Amino acid sequence: MNKTEKINALKCDFLDRDQDSYVKIRRSGRLGWESLIPAGGNYSDLLRDCRGTGDVIKEAYGMARDYIVAMDTPYRVTLRLSPEMNCTDSKVVYLATRVFDDADLSEGQKVDTFIGLAVHEGCHLKWTDFTQMPSEPSAIIRNLINVLEDERIERECGETMPGYANFLKATKYYMFDLYRQKSLQYGGGKKLEAPVRLLNAILSLVRYPKALVEEDLEEFADELYAVRDVVLDYPKTSQEVTAAAKAIYEIIKHYFEKQMDPKDGQGDGGESEEDKSGNGESGDGEPEGSEAENGTPKSGATGSGDGSRGEGQEEGSRNEGNQEKSLPSLSEEEKDALDKAVSEAMSQLEEKAEELSMLTSDPSEQRPLDEDEMAESVRKDGCQLAGICENMVSLGETPGSVLYKAPEDRGGYEDSLRRVRKYIPAIAKSLKGHCQDYAVTYHGMRSGLLDTGKLAEAYQGVQTVYVREGMVRSDRMAVCVLIDESGSMYGEKIRAARDLAVLLNEAVGTIPAIDLYVYGHTYADRCRDSYGEGRHIAELQVYREKGFAPRRALGSVEARSGNLDSVAIREAAARMRKYSCCRKNLMFVITDGAPNELYEHLSESVKQLERSGMDIVAVCIEPSYDPSALYTHHVAFTDMNRLAIDLGKMIKKAIMKSAARSAC
């Protein structure tokens, strides 16, 4: 086959995909409802209801999470937002938020693209062997495995879940076509080095043929056609992907061997005189090259082992063998130089790809959430939206409040538990005895069940020969402990508060008749635009409430910033009433200093809650103000050595006093 015939064959997509999006989707046996979507519409339009930028992101996150669950993946994963990376390690799926900042996309396109990223990672969870990548020592082969594996799992998706594959269209457009157009604008017409262009061309051929540059197609026609032979019968398993990646690696290596042929006048490393002159410089640090460079996948998608290949590979191997005969024999030093040149070329490509958008990326390179690198829409309010999407942050019922789910701290919890352990049984025993339902039997009744021990009296006509059974029930009670986590609580005070919380968690938290809630509160150091400029936000740490009760979360109680008591108290009360229908509600506010607000605000909030039936007791640790001006019920403690124990006893008495019993 001559060069012209090869080029014509390469211009056609030989992998049986959609010629516009290059996504393979099964058409038979489908309802075809997509035809109802109007021209220019988006696949997710019928499933979403957006109200502003923040809501778009939350909706897209929720839909992406639901789609991964619906894919029935073998792993249970957490969905996290990331600045740049899209990847999964089978435990966490990271999705980049940058798409939401792209002014060239409509809201529907952003949602479709974001869901497509999630579907792609879900495909890795479903079909990728995650043990493959560590088994390959060559970074070049690992990179090629990523590319081939990404295409393989998307083909599987199009065959078995064609509806999901529709989202991949938007993702491929965004990650390849759109960035190809932008990179051409940024490139300034400067020519990349030949090795980089060859790798770009190979990646484009596999993932997005529209990105193939005509000049590169002509220059690398032989190499690209050999790659075509390798993937013509596309790998169906991770093992076949590995074999294909190794075959393509040999094709790339053979290209460098040809460049070193003295008859061609090439120097070491395969650079032409034109390349050496500096035309290969990227210039100005702007992204350039085809979208294959921009979209180079680097995910943990892997497989392992060797696999058989079809006839296409055999033909490619024969062609490669014929070309090899025309080259001079190489010394060991020259072979080492070739390997080094190939590695350097691939490293150059990988470095450029890391600066741009990638369809997948290596999870080992995932960094913690960096606020400065998040999308502008997500970065607003200190990445609060990201926390809301990930179910780590929620807006409070009370305006000006947000809630964070506290992380577990085993060390801190065990340290407090060691100090209060011996007091737990006594408190738990007395509360269980007082708050426990029990049966009672009434004898000598005029109606009920006949008392078999009084048959003689019954024969004599005595009327009080019956027994009746009843229950003495204790009303369910909600008990809340609200801990001031302001900076002034630092040291012994916050340690005592943590000890008390652990004591109650162990002694009270196991009693069925008592719903225990534990919160800590401080306020944000920065203002949040969503609540008005110049206004502080009360931040509540959720340590224990209905539906969230990790045993060791209380170990993370610590002194933080200021305290906005009035908002925190109202929010804690709202949470209690939201999750509990108890008639009796007790709140113990552990505090030490004046709130960072007008005293009147706090006093009025306390009185309003008390009028609504809430009992509030302020537990003041070495108070620096008169608690009677703020709280109707209060008690002061100064002995730090016995603080947690005395508080525990006080709270036990208050619970027993408030627990109402009724017989039925």
N, C-alpha and C positions, 0 to 999 in steps of 0.2 A: 504494500500500500504506500503510495507516494505521500508527500507532505501535505498537498492540497486536500487529498481524501481524508487524511487524519484530521486536519483542521475542521473540515465540514462535519466529520463525525463528532468532534468535540463540542461543536457549537450547538448540537442537539442534546437535550437532556436525555441521557440513556438509562436513567434510573426510574422511569415511569412515574414521574411526579407531575403535579400541577405546574404548567409552564409559566405561570405568573408568580406564584409564591414558592414553588419548589418544595411543597409538602405533599407527601403521598397520602391520599385519603381514599378509602374504599367507597365506591359509589353504589354498588349493588346492595339490595336488601335494606334500603333506608327509606324513611318517610319523605325526605327532601323538603322539610319545612323551611330550610334556609332560604328557599326561593321567595318566601314571603317577606324577607328583610328588604326594605326599600333600597334603591341605589344609594350608595354612600353611607348606608347604615352600618352598624356594628353588631357583632354576634351576641354581645352581652346586653344590647339595648332592651330586650324583652324581659330581662331578669334584674334590672337595676332601677333605682329611684334616687337620683342624686339631688342634693341640696347644698351646694357650695363645695369649695375645694376640700375642706377637711372631711366632709361626708363622703366625697368621692373616694378618698384614700381608705377610709374605714370600710366602705362598701366593697372596694376592690380587695382589701385584705380579707374580709369575711368570706367573700366568694372564693378567693384563692384557697383559703383554708378548707372550705366545704368541698371544693373540687378534689383536693388531695385526699380527703377522707372518703369521698365517694369513689375514688379510684381503687379502693380496697387494697392499699399497699400493705406489704407484710410488716412494715415498721410503723410504730407510733412515733410521730415526730412533732417537734415544736416549730412553729413558723415565726421567724424573726426578720425584722427589717434591717437592711444593710445599706451602707453608703454606695458601694459599687458592685460588690460581688453577688453572683447568683450561683449557688452551689448547695450541695448537701453531703453530709457525712453519714447518712442513714439515721442520725439522731436529731439533727436540726436542719431545717431548710432555710437558707438565707435568700432573700429576694431584695434586689436593688430598688431604691425609691427614685432614682434619677429620672425615670420616665415621666414622673409627675411634674417635672420642671420643664419639659420639652414643649416650647410654644408652638412647634409645628404640628403637634398632635391634638386632636379633639379629645374631649373627656372620654368619649366612648372608645377611642383608639388607645388611650392610656389604660383604661380598665382591661380591654382585650389583651393588650401587651403584657400587663402585669399578671393577668390570669395565665397567659401563655407561658410565662416564666415559671409559674408554679406547676403547671401541667408538665413542663419539660422535666423539672426536678422530680415530680411524682413518677414520671416514666423511669427515671434512674432508680427510684426506690423499688419500682415494680419489676424491672427487667435487668438491672445491672448487677454484676458480681463485684462487690466492693473489695474483694480480696485481691483483685488483679493488679491494681496500680503499684502497691509496694513490691510486688514480685518482679517488676521490670526495672533493672538498674539504669537503663538509658533514658535520659530525660526526653530525647528526641522521639523515641518510640512511645513513651508515655503520652507525649503531646499528640502524636498521630492516633493513638488509641482513643484519646478523648474525642477527636474529631469524628472518627469512624463510629464510635459508640453513640455519640450524640445523634448522628443520622440514623443509626440502627434503631434506637429506641423510639425515635419519632416515626419511623416507618411502622414499627409495631403498634404504636398508638393509632396511626391512621387506619390500620387494618382491624384492630380489635375495638377501638373506641373512637370512631371517626368524628363524633361530635366534639370531643375534647380537642382533636387535632385541628379543628377550625381556629382555635385560639393561637395555635402555633403559626398560623399565617401572619397574624399581626406581629407576633414576636420576631419572626424571621425578617419581616419588612423593617422593623425598627432596628434590629441588631445588625443587619447586613445592608439592606438597600439604602435606608435613610443615612446610615453612617458612611456608606460608600459615596453618596452624593456629597456629604459634608467633607469627607477626607479629600475628595478631588478638589474642592474649593480651597481647603487649607494647604494642599500640597504645593501650590505655586508652580506646578509643571516640572518640578525637579524629579529627576529619575533616581529610583532606589537602586541599591546594589542588586546584582543578578541573583545571588542566593536568596535574598529576601523576596524578590519578585517570583522566583520559582516556588518557594514555599507558599506564598500568597496564592499563586495560581493553583497549586494542588488543593489547598484548603477551599478555594472558591469552587473548584470543579466538583468537590464532594458535597459542599454545603449550599452553595448559591451560585450556579453557573453564570447568572446575569452579571456577576462581578468580574468575570474574566476580561482582562484587557487584551485588545486585539494584538498589540505589539508583543505581549508576553505569550499569547497563544501561538504566534508564529515562531518566536524564539525557542520555546520549550515544547514544541509540538511532539517530538519523540518521547520526552519524559512524561508528558501529560497523557499521551496515548497509552503508554505502558501502565500508568496509574489507572486509566480507564479499564484496561484488561483485568487489573487486579480486583476492581470493585464492580465490574459489570454484573457478575452474579453476586449481589450484595451479601456480605456476611450476615448470617442469621443467628449467630450465637456470639457470646463474648470471646469464646476460644477462637472462632473464625476472625473476629475483629483483631485479635492479637496477631494472628498469622498474617493478615492483610497489612497491618501496620509495619511489621518487620519487612514484608516484601516492598512496601513503598520506601522504607528506609534504605533498602539496597538500591532502589532506583535513584534516590537523591545522592547517595554515595557514588554511584556510577557517573552521575553528572559531574561531580568534582574530579573524578578520575579522568574524564574526557578533557576537562579544562586544563589539566596538568600535562597533557600530551605536548611535548616540545614542538611538534609539527604545527600546532595551532598557535604557537607564540604566547601561551598563557603562563603566568607565574603561579607560585604556590598559592593555594587557597582558592584558585579558580577565578580571580579577579582579572578582568580585562584591563587594557591600558586606559580605556574610557572610565572604568570604575575607579582606577587609581588616581585619576585626575581630579576626583572630588565630586563628580556628578552624583555619587550615591549618597551624599550628605542629606539629611532630612531637612535641616535648616529651621531656625527660629523656634525649635521645640514644638512645632505644630504637628498634629497628626497627619499622616500622609500614607499613601498606598491604598490598595483596594480594601474593601470591607472584609475580606478574608483575614487580613492582618488585624483589622479592628475587632473582628468577631471571633478570634481564635479561642475555642473552648479549652478550658483547663480543669475541668471538674474532676471529682473523684470517681467518675463513671469508669468502671474497669471490668475486665474479665480475666481469666487465667487459663494457662495451658495452651497447647497447640491444637490447631484445627485443620481439617482438610479444605482445600480450595477447589474451585471448579476449573473448567477448561480454560477460562480467561487467564487465570494465573499461569497455567502451563505455557500458554502462548507467550505471555509476558516474560516468563523465565527463559524461553527459547530465544526471544529477541535480545534479552539482556546478555545471554551467553554468546550470541553472535557478535554483539558489540564488544564484548570483553576481549575477544580474540584479536581485535584490531588495535588494542592498546598495548603499549610496551609493558613488560613485566616491571613490577614495583618492588623496591627494597622495603625492608621492615621500617626503616626511618621514614620513607615516603608514605607508607601506609599509615603510620602514626600521624604524619602531617595531614593526611586526608581526613582521618577521624577527627583531628583537632579542628580542621577547617569547617567540617560539617557541624560540629558541636558549637563552634563560635557563631556560625550563621543562624542556627536554631536559637541560640541564646539571645542573639540580637533581635530576632523576631519576637521571642517571648517577652523581652524587655519592652518592646514597643506595644505589644498587645496588652501588657499590664497597665499601660497608661490610658487605654481606651476601653470601650465597652466590650464585654465578652458574654457569650451566651451561657457559658458555665465557667466555673473557676475552681481552683484547688481549695478545699475547705481548710487545709492546713495553713493557708495564708490568711484566713479570716481574722479580722481584727475586731476588738470590742467596738460597740456602737460609738462612733465619733460624731458628736453633734455638728461640728463645723463642716462635715462632709455629707451630711444628710441633705435630701431634697429640701428646697426652701419651704415647701408646703408642710413638710414633716418637722423641720427644724423650729418652726414657730412654737412659742410657749415652751422652749427648752426641751424639745423632742417629747413633749407630753403626749402628742398624738400617737407617736410610735408606741409608747407604753400602753395607751388605751387599746390600740390594735392588738398588741400582744397580750392583752388581758392582765397586764401588770399594773396598770393605772386605771382608775375610773373617776369620773366626775362625781362629786358628792351631791346629795340631795339638797344641801344647803348652798346657796350661791357663795362663791369664794372659797370653796373647799375641794380638794382632790384627795384620793386615797391610793395608797401604795400597799401591795401585798408584801409583807415583811419576809425576808429570806431566813432560812434556818441557820442557827449558829449553835452547833453541838457543844463547842467548848464553853461558851458563855452560859448555856443552859445547865450543863453538868456542874459548872462552878457554883451557880446559885442553888441548884438542887442539893449539893453537898451540904450547904449551910442550913437548909430548912427541912431536910428529909425527916428528921426525927419528930417534927411537929405535925407532919401530914396525917398520920393515922388518927390522932385524937380529934382533929378538926373534922376529918372526913367521917369518922364514926358518929360523932354527935349530930352532924348535919344529915347524914343518911337516916338516922333514927328519927329525926324530927320531920324530915321532908319525905318520908316513905309512906306509901299507901299500905294499909293493912286491913284485914277482915275482922269483923266483930260478930259475935253471936249473942242474941238477946233471948233469955229464957223467961218463962212465966208469962208469955204473951197470950192474948185472947184470940189471935188468928195466926196463921202461918202453917208450918209443918208440925205434925204431931210429934211431941217429945216422947220417944219410946221408953224413957225412964220414968214416965209419969202415967203409965197405963192404968195403975190402980186408982189414981185420982180421977182420971178420965171416966173410969167405970162408975165412980161415985158421983159424977156430975160436976166436978170442978172445971171451971171454964179456962183457967190459966194454965193450960197444959200444952201450949204450943211454943215453938221456937222460930225466931226470924233471924236471918243473916243479913248483914250490911257491910259497907266499906267506909272507912275513914280515909278521905282523900285530901291530899295537900295540893293547893293551887300551884300551878306552874308559875315560876318566877324568873324574871330576866334580871341578871346582875351584870353591871358594866363597870369595868375599871378603866379610867381614863388617866393616862400617865403624862405628866408634863415633861417633855423631852427638850426643854430649852437649855441653853448653855449653862445657866446658873445651877442646873441639877448635876453638874459634873462631879465625879468623885463618889463619896460615900452615899450621897442622896440617890443618885441614879442606880447605884448598886443595890441599895435597900429597896427601891421601887421594883427593880428586876427580881429580887428575891421574893417580894410579895406576889408579883405576878406568877412566878413559878410555883409558889406555895398554893395559890388559889387554883392554878391550872391542874395541879395534881390532886388537891383535896376536894375542890368544888366541881371541877370540870367533868367528873365521872358520875355525878348525881343526876339521874334522869329528870327529876322535877325542876332542875335549875338550868337555865340557859345562860352560859357565861360568855361575855364579850370583853375583849381586852384591846384597847387602842392606845397608841402613843400619838402625841401631836406636837408640831412645831410650825413654823411658817417659812415660806420660800424667801430666799435672800433677794430674789429679783421679782419684778412686777410682771404680771401676765396680761398681755393686751386684751385677751378675751374677757377679762373682768374689769377692764378700765385701767387707764394709766395711773400709776402711783398707788395702787392698792395691793396690799400683801395677800397672799393666798395661804390659808391654813392647810397644812399637809398632815394627813393622818396616816400613821402606819397601822395596818390591820394585822394584829397578832393572833386574834381568835374571834371568830363569829360563825354563825350557822353557814355551813358549806365550805368553810376555810378554817381548819384547825390543825396545822402542822405542829407537832408536839414541841419541837425545839425552836420555833420561830421566836419565842420570848427571849432566847439567848441573845438576840440582836438589839434589845432595848438599850438605848444610849442617849447621851446628851447631844443635842444637835445645834439648833439656832434659837430663834425667839419663840414666843408663844402667843397665839391669838385665841384666848380661852373661850370667848363667847361663841365664835364660829365653830370651834372644835366641840364644845358641849352640845350645841344644837345638832351638829352632824352626827355625833355619837348617839344621841337620843333618837334621831331619825333612822339610823341603821338598826337600832334595837327594835323599834316599832315596825320597821319594814320586814324583818325576819322573824319576829316573835309576836304572838297574839296573847301573851301573858297579861293578866290583869294587874299584876304587881311588877313595878319596874324600879330597881334601885341602881343609882349611879354613885360611884365613889371617885372623886376627882383628887388625884394625888398631885400636889403642887407645892411650890416653895416660895415663889416670889410674885411680884405684881405683874399683871398681864401687860403686853405691849399695846394697850388700847385704853380708852377711857373707862374708868371703873363703872360708870353708869351703864355702859354697853353690857358688861358682864353681869352686873346685878340684875338688869332687866331681863336678860336671857334666862337666868336662873329662876327668877320669879315666874316667868311665862311657862316654863317647863313644869314647875311645881304646881301651878294652877291647873295644868293639864293632867295631873296625877302622877308625875314623876317625882320620886324621892331622891334628892341630891345631897350628898354629904361630902364636904370638903375635908380632905386629910392634909393638913398643913404641916410640912416638914420645916422646922425652924423658920416660921413665917417672918417676913420682913415688913408686913403690913397687917392691919387689923382685919382678920377674915370675916368678922361680923358685918363689915360694910359691904361684903360681896355675897356671902352665903348665909342662908337662914340656919342651916345645920352645919356645924364644923367642929373639928377636934384637932388639937395641935400636939405634935410629937417633937421631942428634942433629943431623946436618948437614941442615938444612931445604932448602938449595938443591939438593941431590942426592937428596933422599929418594925421590921418585917413581921416578927412574931406578935407584937402587940396589935399591929394592924390586922393581922389574920384573925386574932381573937375578937377584935372589935367588929370586923365584918361578919364573922360567924354569928355573933349575938344579934347583929342587925338583921341578918337573914332569918334567924329563928324567930325573932320578934315580929317580923313582917309576914312570915309564912302563915297563911290562913288555912284552917282545916274545916272540913264539912263532912258530915255523915250522910250516907245515902244507902 
